[in-house]
């Protein structure tokens, strides 16, 4: 998974590379460094 540190807060859906189920990804950056990360399974 590649994260873009040029955007302070992001929220997007990405498919799991193993099982292809969708995951809600929420990274947060400060000064180009990752300070918070949350990944939530979207049950389908």
LINZIHU-V571428 format. One record per pair of residues at least 24 apart in sequence whose C-alpha atoms are under 7 Angstrom apart, sorted by the first residue. I is the first residue (numbers start at 1). GAP is how many residues later the second one is. Records with the same first field share a line. If there is no record, write none. Layout:
I: GAP / GAP
This chain:
5: 24 / 27 / 28
6: 26
